[in-house]
Amino acid sequence: MSDSDPAPSLYAAREPIFPRRVSGPFRNLKWYIMAVTLGIYYLTPWIRWDRGPALPDQAVLLDLANRRFYFFWIEIWPHEFYFVAGLLIMAGLGLFLFTSALGRVWCGYTCPQTVWTDLFILVERWIEGDRNARLRLHRQKNLDFRKARLRVTKWVAWLLIGLATGGAWVFYFADAPTLLWDLVTGNAHPVAYTTMAILTGTTFLFGGFAREQICIYACPWPRIQAAMMDEDTLTVGYREWRGEPRGKPRKTDEPGLVHGDCIDCMACVNVCPMGIDIRDGQQMECITCALCIDACDDVMERIGKPRGLIDYMALSDEANERAGQPPKNIWKHILRPRTIMYTTLWGAVGLALIFALFIRSDIELTVAPVRNPTFVTLSDGSIRNTYDVRLRNKSGEPRPFELSIKGTPDMRLTLEGVDDTIVTVPADTSFLQRVYIVAPKTADAAAARSTPVRIWVTDIDNGERAHKDSSFNGSGSGQ
């Protein structure tokens, strides 16, 4: 290349992919998973769950205003975020487990980008036809009435799906029937409309136009998955030792040339939503959706060849299969040290969360000593400390809580604004109560620098108790 030659372009325009319709067990499995996952996503906010008159009746609700997360009978408070963290850890370990055992099955079957792209392609096929019809429409240079009508119809359908997607998402953060009415009447908060607009637009663009580019360029998982896989991972592959040399027998073939089972029909390429050729080996773009298996098996049946030219397989079985020996049992690939370790960790985190969920109490308190001033000397010489006690009532009804202390016997506890030591805390809320602890001047705690005290709260209705330890500052601590 001379200095005067223009520099080569590093950018290649995207060539749209038009997957062909295919049928088979893996395609059917993807339909079932799509129906279940989309059904869960769209319908869950409308499930009702009776928690009592003081609590919301939506089964799954992220109540940001009151800082609560409701999931059927489970209620998560802000200070219990470790439950959410534990679920995220389990999700990560589950992703590691399935990837190490079966490759990118998450990407191929349950990833939201895959599910919505499948739905958009289905709508596109209904409106514009199968692969060949869509290719002809794409290559048509002139924009006639038919092409414009099909494109507008398709885009409107995509926008409606995107609108339903954004609408379903905001319903998780407020009472769904109330929010729906507010959205329709124009009384909803601007944040709701903004969120719906953003999710509608991203769903429309990602599912309708970006598609495989999100998986290749935007998602980090294709670059991480290699660390989760090894030679025993079952993933989609091509048995080139059986399929090569590919092609249909012809009269012009060299004498003695024996073709493999692959007739180079391109069926595996034409059904691939990523537009790759699985016969080129493992590729970062492959999402292990297995549609190429359905397409190839269909061709093999029609030409009278054994199924499985493209199949789920492990690299460690290649030598045996080349020698004509059967592969290892599938469970020997799945049950190996790596997957057992991930399963053990996943189960341990799950059991820890269940244990923490069942042992947590419906009554809690936090104690914050007021340090300005650290203590007050009363007219009779006694010493008083002030504390802010936050009481949490996690039950669905108001509860009377009694406060008491355990320290030196002559200390006494009083509540600000309350004649007794009993305070009623509303249902499913936290209540801030100022508490005074007084030690007479003759008590050791009054003269000591610091004396440990334990503040107890007792639910009078059921006797359940909780406590927090703190300290009492005497005159020896100074001011």
PEFEN-V64877 format. One record per residue. N is the residue number from 0. RES is the residue in one small letter. PSI is psi in whole degrees, -180 to 180 (none if undefined). OMEGA is omega in whole degrees, -180 to 180 (999 if undefined). NEAR is the number of other ideal C-beta (glycine too) atoms within 10 Angstrom. Layout:
n=N res=RES psi=PSI omega=OMEGA near=NEAR
n=N res=RES psi=PSI omega=OMEGA near=NEAR
This chain:
n=0 res=m psi=129 omega=179 near=7
n=1 res=s psi=165 omega=-179 near=4
n=2 res=d psi=-25 omega=-179 near=4
n=3 res=s psi=-15 omega=180 near=5
n=4 res=d psi=141 omega=179 near=7
n=5 res=p psi=147 omega=179 near=6
n=6 res=a psi=140 omega=180 near=6
n=7 res=p psi=145 omega=180 near=6
n=8 res=s psi=136 omega=178 near=7
n=9 res=l psi=3 omega=-179 near=5
n=10 res=y psi=132 omega=175 near=5
n=11 res=a psi=127 omega=-180 near=6
n=12 res=a psi=142 omega=-179 near=5
n=13 res=r psi=133 omega=174 near=12
n=14 res=e psi=116 omega=-177 near=8
n=15 res=p psi=147 omega=-179 near=11
n=16 res=i psi=132 omega=180 near=17
n=17 res=f psi=87 omega=-177 near=22
n=18 res=p psi=141 omega=178 near=25
n=19 res=r psi=150 omega=177 near=18
n=20 res=r psi=140 omega=179 near=15
n=21 res=v psi=152 omega=176 near=21
n=22 res=s psi=153 omega=-179 near=12
n=23 res=g psi=177 omega=-176 near=17
n=24 res=p psi=-38 omega=-179 near=11
n=25 res=f psi=-38 omega=175 near=22
n=26 res=r psi=-40 omega=178 near=18
n=27 res=n psi=-40 omega=178 near=11
n=28 res=l psi=-40 omega=178 near=15
n=29 res=k psi=-37 omega=176 near=21
n=30 res=w psi=-45 omega=-179 near=13
n=31 res=y psi=-45 omega=-179 near=10
n=32 res=i psi=-40 omega=177 near=16
n=33 res=m psi=-46 omega=-179 near=18
n=34 res=a psi=-43 omega=-178 near=11
n=35 res=v psi=-49 omega=-176 near=12
n=36 res=t psi=-44 omega=178 near=17
n=37 res=l psi=-37 omega=177 near=19
n=38 res=g psi=-43 omega=178 near=10
n=39 res=i psi=-46 omega=-176 near=10
n=40 res=y psi=-47 omega=-174 near=17
n=41 res=y psi=-30 omega=-172 near=14
n=42 res=l psi=-23 omega=-174 near=10
n=43 res=t psi=-42 omega=-179 near=16
n=44 res=p psi=-16 omega=-177 near=23
n=45 res=w psi=-3 omega=178 near=14
n=46 res=i psi=132 omega=-179 near=12
n=47 res=r psi=151 omega=179 near=11
n=48 res=w psi=117 omega=-175 near=15
n=49 res=d psi=114 omega=178 near=9
n=50 res=r psi=5 omega=-177 near=18
n=51 res=g psi=169 omega=-174 near=12
n=52 res=p psi=-23 omega=-174 near=9
n=53 res=a psi=-3 omega=-174 near=13
n=54 res=l psi=156 omega=179 near=20
n=55 res=p psi=150 omega=-177 near=18
n=56 res=d psi=20 omega=176 near=14
n=57 res=q psi=130 omega=-173 near=23
n=58 res=a psi=-45 omega=180 near=17
n=59 res=v psi=116 omega=-175 near=18
n=60 res=l psi=128 omega=171 near=23
n=61 res=l psi=91 omega=-175 near=14
n=62 res=d psi=87 omega=-177 near=17
n=63 res=l psi=-32 omega=-179 near=10
n=64 res=a psi=-42 omega=180 near=7
n=65 res=n psi=7 omega=177 near=13
n=66 res=r psi=58 omega=178 near=12
n=67 res=r psi=152 omega=172 near=17
n=68 res=f psi=116 omega=-180 near=18
n=69 res=y psi=129 omega=176 near=21
n=70 res=f psi=95 omega=-176 near=15
n=71 res=f psi=-115 omega=-176 near=10
n=72 res=w psi=-3 omega=-177 near=8
n=73 res=i psi=135 omega=175 near=11
n=74 res=e psi=125 omega=-178 near=18
n=75 res=i psi=125 omega=178 near=18
n=76 res=w psi=164 omega=-178 near=17
n=77 res=p psi=-40 omega=-178 near=10
n=78 res=h psi=-4 omega=178 near=11
n=79 res=e psi=30 omega=-178 near=17
n=80 res=f psi=-16 omega=179 near=11
n=81 res=y psi=-24 omega=175 near=13
n=82 res=f psi=-44 omega=178 near=17
n=83 res=v psi=-43 omega=178 near=12
n=84 res=a psi=-40 omega=178 near=12
n=85 res=g psi=-40 omega=178 near=17
n=86 res=l psi=-38 omega=177 near=15
n=87 res=l psi=-39 omega=177 near=11
n=88 res=i psi=-42 omega=177 near=17
n=89 res=m psi=-39 omega=178 near=17
n=90 res=a psi=-43 omega=178 near=12
n=91 res=g psi=-45 omega=179 near=14
n=92 res=l psi=-37 omega=177 near=20
n=93 res=g psi=-39 omega=177 near=15
n=94 res=l psi=-42 omega=177 near=19
n=95 res=f psi=-42 omega=-177 near=20
n=96 res=l psi=-52 omega=-176 near=20
n=97 res=f psi=-34 omega=178 near=18
n=98 res=t psi=-43 omega=180 near=25
n=99 res=s psi=-28 omega=-179 near=22
n=100 res=a psi=-43 omega=-170 near=23
n=101 res=l psi=21 omega=178 near=21
n=102 res=g psi=-150 omega=-173 near=25
n=103 res=r psi=56 omega=180 near=26
n=104 res=v psi=-30 omega=176 near=21
n=105 res=w psi=-47 omega=-179 near=19
n=106 res=c psi=-38 omega=-174 near=22
n=107 res=g psi=-20 omega=-172 near=24
n=108 res=y psi=-39 omega=-170 near=23
n=109 res=t psi=-6 omega=177 near=15
n=110 res=c psi=134 omega=180 near=19
n=111 res=p psi=-38 omega=179 near=14
n=112 res=q psi=-41 omega=179 near=19
n=113 res=t psi=-45 omega=-177 near=26
n=114 res=v psi=-48 omega=-179 near=20
n=115 res=w psi=-34 omega=176 near=24
n=116 res=t psi=-42 omega=175 near=21
n=117 res=d psi=-42 omega=180 near=21
n=118 res=l psi=-42 omega=179 near=18
n=119 res=f psi=-40 omega=177 near=22
n=120 res=i psi=-38 omega=177 near=19
n=121 res=l psi=-46 omega=178 near=13
n=122 res=v psi=-43 omega=179 near=18
n=123 res=e psi=-41 omega=180 near=19
n=124 res=r psi=-39 omega=178 near=18
n=125 res=w psi=-39 omega=-173 near=11
n=126 res=i psi=-45 omega=-172 near=18
n=127 res=e psi=-13 omega=-178 near=19
n=128 res=g psi=-179 omega=-177 near=16
n=129 res=d psi=-169 omega=-170 near=13
n=130 res=r psi=-52 omega=-175 near=16
n=131 res=n psi=-40 omega=179 near=11
n=132 res=a psi=-39 omega=179 near=13
n=133 res=r psi=-36 omega=176 near=21
n=134 res=l psi=-45 omega=179 near=15
n=135 res=r psi=-41 omega=179 near=12
n=136 res=l psi=-40 omega=180 near=15
n=137 res=h psi=-40 omega=-177 near=12
n=138 res=r psi=-10 omega=179 near=7
n=139 res=q psi=121 omega=-174 near=11
n=140 res=k psi=-42 omega=-177 near=5
n=141 res=n psi=143 omega=180 near=5
n=142 res=l psi=92 omega=179 near=9
n=143 res=d psi=-179 omega=-176 near=8
n=144 res=f psi=-40 omega=-178 near=7
n=145 res=r psi=-47 omega=-179 near=10
n=146 res=k psi=-43 omega=179 near=15
n=147 res=a psi=-41 omega=-180 near=10
n=148 res=r psi=-44 omega=-180 near=11
n=149 res=l psi=-42 omega=-179 near=17
n=150 res=r psi=-47 omega=-180 near=14
n=151 res=v psi=-42 omega=179 near=11
n=152 res=t psi=-44 omega=-180 near=14
n=153 res=k psi=-46 omega=-178 near=19
n=154 res=w psi=-36 omega=177 near=14
n=155 res=v psi=-43 omega=178 near=11
n=156 res=a psi=-42 omega=178 near=17
n=157 res=w psi=-42 omega=179 near=23
n=158 res=l psi=-38 omega=178 near=15
n=159 res=l psi=-40 omega=176 near=13
n=160 res=i psi=-44 omega=178 near=20
n=161 res=g psi=-39 omega=178 near=24
n=162 res=l psi=-42 omega=177 near=17
n=163 res=a psi=-34 omega=179 near=17
n=164 res=t psi=-49 omega=178 near=22
n=165 res=g psi=-37 omega=178 near=23
n=166 res=g psi=-43 omega=179 near=20
n=167 res=a psi=-35 omega=-178 near=19
n=168 res=w psi=-45 omega=-178 near=18
n=169 res=v psi=-23 omega=179 near=22
n=170 res=f psi=-17 omega=177 near=23
n=171 res=y psi=-13 omega=-173 near=16
n=172 res=f psi=1 omega=178 near=17
n=173 res=a psi=166 omega=178 near=23
n=174 res=d psi=119 omega=-170 near=16
n=175 res=a psi=-51 omega=-180 near=21
n=176 res=p psi=-41 omega=180 near=13
n=177 res=t psi=-45 omega=-179 near=13
n=178 res=l psi=-38 omega=179 near=20
n=179 res=l psi=-45 omega=179 near=17
n=180 res=w psi=-41 omega=178 near=12
n=181 res=d psi=-38 omega=178 near=15
n=182 res=l psi=-43 omega=-178 near=18
n=183 res=v psi=-39 omega=-177 near=9
n=184 res=t psi=-3 omega=179 near=8
n=185 res=g psi=16 omega=-178 near=7
n=186 res=n psi=4 omega=-179 near=10
n=187 res=a psi=161 omega=179 near=18
n=188 res=h psi=144 omega=179 near=13
n=189 res=p psi=-29 omega=179 near=7
n=190 res=v psi=-37 omega=180 near=10
n=191 res=a psi=-46 omega=179 near=19
n=192 res=y psi=-40 omega=-180 near=14
n=193 res=t psi=-45 omega=180 near=12
n=194 res=t psi=-44 omega=178 near=16
n=195 res=m psi=-41 omega=-180 near=21
n=196 res=a psi=-43 omega=-180 near=13
n=197 res=i psi=-47 omega=-178 near=12
n=198 res=l psi=-34 omega=175 near=19
n=199 res=t psi=-46 omega=-179 near=21
n=200 res=g psi=-44 omega=-179 near=14
n=201 res=t psi=-39 omega=177 near=15
n=202 res=t psi=-43 omega=179 near=24
n=203 res=f psi=-45 omega=-177 near=22
n=204 res=l psi=-46 omega=-176 near=14
n=205 res=f psi=-44 omega=-178 near=19
n=206 res=g psi=-29 omega=-175 near=25
n=207 res=g psi=-35 omega=-172 near=21
n=208 res=f psi=-48 omega=-177 near=14
n=209 res=a psi=-49 omega=175 near=18
n=210 res=r psi=-111 omega=-173 near=24
n=211 res=e psi=-21 omega=-180 near=21
n=212 res=q psi=-30 omega=174 near=14
n=213 res=i psi=-44 omega=-179 near=18
n=214 res=c psi=-37 omega=-174 near=23
n=215 res=i psi=-44 omega=-171 near=16
n=216 res=y psi=-35 omega=-173 near=9
n=217 res=a psi=-31 omega=-175 near=10
n=218 res=c psi=130 omega=180 near=15
n=219 res=p psi=-15 omega=-171 near=7
n=220 res=w psi=-37 omega=178 near=15
n=221 res=p psi=-29 omega=-179 near=17
n=222 res=r psi=-15 omega=180 near=9
n=223 res=i psi=-27 omega=-171 near=12
n=224 res=q psi=-30 omega=-177 near=22
n=225 res=a psi=-31 omega=179 near=11
n=226 res=a psi=-20 omega=-179 near=10
n=227 res=m psi=-12 omega=-173 near=19
n=228 res=m psi=153 omega=175 near=20
n=229 res=d psi=-169 omega=-175 near=13
n=230 res=e psi=-12 omega=178 near=10
n=231 res=d psi=-1 omega=178 near=19
n=232 res=t psi=131 omega=176 near=24
n=233 res=l psi=118 omega=180 near=22
n=234 res=t psi=167 omega=-177 near=21
n=235 res=v psi=130 omega=-180 near=25
n=236 res=g psi=170 omega=-177 near=23
n=237 res=y psi=128 omega=178 near=23
n=238 res=r psi=83 omega=-175 near=20
n=239 res=e psi=-25 omega=177 near=17
n=240 res=w psi=-19 omega=176 near=12
n=241 res=r psi=-31 omega=-174 near=15
n=242 res=g psi=-21 omega=-176 near=19
n=243 res=e psi=152 omega=-10 near=14
n=244 res=p psi=136 omega=-175 near=12
n=245 res=r psi=162 omega=177 near=16
n=246 res=g psi=159 omega=178 near=14
n=247 res=k psi=142 omega=177 near=11
n=248 res=p psi=135 omega=178 near=10
n=249 res=r psi=159 omega=180 near=8
n=250 res=k psi=-24 omega=-178 near=4
n=251 res=t psi=0 omega=-180 near=5
n=252 res=d psi=152 omega=176 near=13
n=253 res=e psi=146 omega=179 near=5
n=254 res=p psi=136 omega=178 near=4
n=255 res=g psi=-3 omega=179 near=5
n=256 res=l psi=124 omega=179 near=10
n=257 res=v psi=117 omega=-179 near=7
n=258 res=h psi=151 omega=172 near=16
n=259 res=g psi=-173 omega=-177 near=17
n=260 res=d psi=-24 omega=-179 near=17
n=261 res=c psi=123 omega=180 near=24
n=262 res=i psi=10 omega=177 near=19
n=263 res=d psi=44 omega=-179 near=14
n=264 res=c psi=-12 omega=179 near=16
n=265 res=m psi=13 omega=179 near=13
n=266 res=a psi=-40 omega=-179 near=21
n=267 res=c psi=-34 omega=180 near=24
n=268 res=v psi=-41 omega=-175 near=19
n=269 res=n psi=-23 omega=-180 near=19
n=270 res=v psi=-8 omega=-173 near=22
n=271 res=c psi=123 omega=179 near=23
n=272 res=p psi=-14 omega=178 near=20
n=273 res=m psi=-9 omega=178 near=21
n=274 res=g psi=25 omega=-178 near=17
n=275 res=i psi=168 omega=176 near=19
n=276 res=d psi=109 omega=-176 near=13
n=277 res=i psi=-19 omega=-179 near=22
n=278 res=r psi=-12 omega=176 near=21
n=279 res=d psi=2 omega=179 near=11
n=280 res=g psi=-175 omega=-179 near=10
n=281 res=q psi=133 omega=-178 near=14
n=282 res=q psi=149 omega=-179 near=11
n=283 res=m psi=-31 omega=-176 near=14
n=284 res=e psi=-21 omega=-176 near=13
n=285 res=c psi=126 omega=179 near=24
n=286 res=i psi=10 omega=176 near=28
n=287 res=t psi=41 omega=179 near=23
n=288 res=c psi=-17 omega=174 near=25
n=289 res=a psi=11 omega=177 near=24
n=290 res=l psi=-31 omega=177 near=29
n=291 res=c psi=-28 omega=177 near=28
n=292 res=i psi=-47 omega=178 near=26
n=293 res=d psi=-44 omega=-178 near=22
n=294 res=a psi=-45 omega=-178 near=28
n=295 res=c psi=-42 omega=179 near=28
n=296 res=d psi=-38 omega=178 near=22
n=297 res=d psi=-42 omega=179 near=15
n=298 res=v psi=-43 omega=-180 near=19
n=299 res=m psi=-39 omega=178 near=19
n=300 res=e psi=-39 omega=-177 near=11
n=301 res=r psi=-27 omega=180 near=10
n=302 res=i psi=5 omega=175 near=10
n=303 res=g psi=27 omega=178 near=6
n=304 res=k psi=157 omega=179 near=18
n=305 res=p psi=145 omega=175 near=10
n=306 res=r psi=167 omega=174 near=13
n=307 res=g psi=12 omega=175 near=15
n=308 res=l psi=-41 omega=168 near=24
n=309 res=i psi=129 omega=-172 near=26
n=310 res=d psi=171 omega=168 near=17
n=311 res=y psi=126 omega=-178 near=19
n=312 res=m psi=166 omega=179 near=19
n=313 res=a psi=144 omega=-179 near=22
n=314 res=l psi=-31 omega=-178 near=15
n=315 res=s psi=-16 omega=179 near=15
n=316 res=d psi=-5 omega=-173 near=20
n=317 res=e psi=-46 omega=-177 near=16
n=318 res=a psi=-43 omega=-180 near=9
n=319 res=n psi=-42 omega=-178 near=12
n=320 res=e psi=-36 omega=176 near=15
n=321 res=r psi=-33 omega=-180 near=12
n=322 res=a psi=4 omega=179 near=8
n=323 res=g psi=11 omega=180 near=7
n=324 res=q psi=154 omega=-179 near=10
n=325 res=p psi=152 omega=177 near=8
n=326 res=p psi=169 omega=177 near=16
n=327 res=k psi=158 omega=176 near=13
n=328 res=n psi=142 omega=-175 near=9
n=329 res=i psi=-33 omega=-178 near=12
n=330 res=w psi=-22 omega=176 near=8
n=331 res=k psi=-27 omega=175 near=13
n=332 res=h psi=-39 omega=-176 near=21
n=333 res=i psi=-45 omega=-178 near=18
n=334 res=l psi=89 omega=178 near=12
n=335 res=r psi=169 omega=-171 near=15
n=336 res=p psi=-40 omega=-177 near=8
n=337 res=r psi=-49 omega=-178 near=16
n=338 res=t psi=-35 omega=177 near=20
n=339 res=i psi=-39 omega=179 near=12
n=340 res=m psi=-47 omega=179 near=14
n=341 res=y psi=-41 omega=180 near=21
n=342 res=t psi=-41 omega=180 near=16
n=343 res=t psi=-46 omega=179 near=11
n=344 res=l psi=-42 omega=180 near=16
n=345 res=w psi=-46 omega=179 near=18
n=346 res=g psi=-38 omega=-180 near=12
n=347 res=a psi=-44 omega=178 near=12
n=348 res=v psi=-42 omega=179 near=18
n=349 res=g psi=-44 omega=178 near=16
n=350 res=l psi=-38 omega=178 near=10
n=351 res=a psi=-40 omega=179 near=13
n=352 res=l psi=-42 omega=178 near=18
n=353 res=i psi=-43 omega=179 near=11
n=354 res=f psi=-46 omega=179 near=10
n=355 res=a psi=-34 omega=-179 near=13
n=356 res=l psi=-39 omega=-176 near=13
n=357 res=f psi=-23 omega=-179 near=7
n=358 res=i psi=-9 omega=-179 near=7
n=359 res=r psi=148 omega=-175 near=12
n=360 res=s psi=157 omega=175 near=11
n=361 res=d psi=-2 omega=-178 near=15
n=362 res=i psi=131 omega=-180 near=19
n=363 res=e psi=161 omega=175 near=18
n=364 res=l psi=153 omega=170 near=20
n=365 res=t psi=147 omega=-176 near=13
n=366 res=v psi=126 omega=178 near=18
n=367 res=a psi=106 omega=178 near=13
n=368 res=p psi=139 omega=176 near=17
n=369 res=v psi=116 omega=-172 near=15
n=370 res=r psi=7 omega=180 near=10
n=371 res=n psi=89 omega=3 near=5
n=372 res=p psi=170 omega=-179 near=12
n=373 res=t psi=-30 omega=175 near=16
n=374 res=f psi=164 omega=178 near=23
n=375 res=v psi=133 omega=176 near=14
n=376 res=t psi=119 omega=-178 near=14
n=377 res=l psi=172 omega=-174 near=12
n=378 res=s psi=-27 omega=180 near=5
n=379 res=d psi=7 omega=178 near=8
n=380 res=g psi=-8 omega=178 near=11
n=381 res=s psi=160 omega=-177 near=18
n=382 res=i psi=132 omega=180 near=27
n=383 res=r psi=134 omega=172 near=17
n=384 res=n psi=150 omega=-179 near=25
n=385 res=t psi=140 omega=-179 near=18
n=386 res=y psi=143 omega=169 near=21
n=387 res=d psi=114 omega=-177 near=14
n=388 res=v psi=121 omega=177 near=22
n=389 res=r psi=118 omega=-179 near=14
n=390 res=l psi=134 omega=179 near=20
n=391 res=r psi=123 omega=175 near=20
n=392 res=n psi=106 omega=-176 near=23
n=393 res=k psi=0 omega=-180 near=18
n=394 res=s psi=170 omega=-178 near=18
n=395 res=g psi=16 omega=180 near=16
n=396 res=e psi=153 omega=178 near=13
n=397 res=p psi=143 omega=-179 near=14
n=398 res=r psi=139 omega=173 near=21
n=399 res=p psi=122 omega=-180 near=14
n=400 res=f psi=133 omega=176 near=26
n=401 res=e psi=132 omega=180 near=14
n=402 res=l psi=140 omega=179 near=22
n=403 res=s psi=170 omega=-179 near=14
n=404 res=i psi=158 omega=173 near=19
n=405 res=k psi=112 omega=-179 near=13
n=406 res=g psi=-130 omega=173 near=19
n=407 res=t psi=146 omega=-173 near=17
n=408 res=p psi=-28 omega=-174 near=7
n=409 res=d psi=6 omega=174 near=14
n=410 res=m psi=150 omega=176 near=21
n=411 res=r psi=152 omega=-176 near=15
n=412 res=l psi=135 omega=176 near=18
n=413 res=t psi=159 omega=180 near=15
n=414 res=l psi=140 omega=179 near=16
n=415 res=e psi=127 omega=177 near=10
n=416 res=g psi=4 omega=-179 near=7
n=417 res=v psi=131 omega=-180 near=14
n=418 res=d psi=-30 omega=-178 near=7
n=419 res=d psi=-178 omega=176 near=10
n=420 res=t psi=17 omega=-179 near=16
n=421 res=i psi=133 omega=178 near=13
n=422 res=v psi=140 omega=179 near=19
n=423 res=t psi=123 omega=-179 near=12
n=424 res=v psi=126 omega=180 near=22
n=425 res=p psi=164 omega=-178 near=12
n=426 res=a psi=138 omega=171 near=16
n=427 res=d psi=52 omega=179 near=23
n=428 res=t psi=171 omega=174 near=14
n=429 res=s psi=149 omega=-173 near=18
n=430 res=f psi=126 omega=-180 near=15
n=431 res=l psi=122 omega=-179 near=10
n=432 res=q psi=128 omega=175 near=19
n=433 res=r psi=133 omega=-174 near=14
n=434 res=v psi=139 omega=175 near=23
n=435 res=y psi=134 omega=172 near=15
n=436 res=i psi=127 omega=-175 near=23
n=437 res=v psi=133 omega=175 near=20
n=438 res=a psi=126 omega=179 near=27
n=439 res=p psi=157 omega=-174 near=16
n=440 res=k psi=-20 omega=179 near=14
n=441 res=t psi=-10 omega=-178 near=10
n=442 res=a psi=148 omega=178 near=20
n=443 res=d psi=-35 omega=-178 near=11
n=444 res=a psi=-28 omega=-179 near=26
n=445 res=a psi=-33 omega=-178 near=24
n=446 res=a psi=-19 omega=-177 near=14
n=447 res=a psi=158 omega=177 near=18
n=448 res=r psi=-46 omega=-179 near=12
n=449 res=s psi=136 omega=179 near=13
n=450 res=t psi=128 omega=179 near=22
n=451 res=p psi=139 omega=176 near=12
n=452 res=v psi=154 omega=178 near=23
n=453 res=r psi=122 omega=180 near=13
n=454 res=i psi=125 omega=-178 near=21
n=455 res=w psi=147 omega=170 near=16
n=456 res=v psi=134 omega=-177 near=24
n=457 res=t psi=129 omega=174 near=19
n=458 res=d psi=111 omega=-175 near=19
n=459 res=i psi=-31 omega=-177 near=12
n=460 res=d psi=-42 omega=-176 near=12
n=461 res=n psi=-1 omega=177 near=11
n=462 res=g psi=3 omega=180 near=7
n=463 res=e psi=142 omega=-175 near=15
n=464 res=r psi=157 omega=174 near=14
n=465 res=a psi=159 omega=-178 near=17
n=466 res=h psi=162 omega=172 near=14
n=467 res=k psi=140 omega=178 near=17
n=468 res=d psi=143 omega=176 near=10
n=469 res=s psi=-162 omega=-179 near=18
n=470 res=s psi=152 omega=178 near=17
n=471 res=f psi=126 omega=-178 near=26
n=472 res=n psi=124 omega=177 near=21
n=473 res=g psi=-174 omega=-177 near=22
n=474 res=s psi=-17 omega=178 near=17
n=475 res=g psi=-13 omega=180 near=14
n=476 res=s psi=-10 omega=-178 near=14
n=477 res=g psi=-177 omega=-179 near=9
n=478 res=q psi=none omega=999 near=9
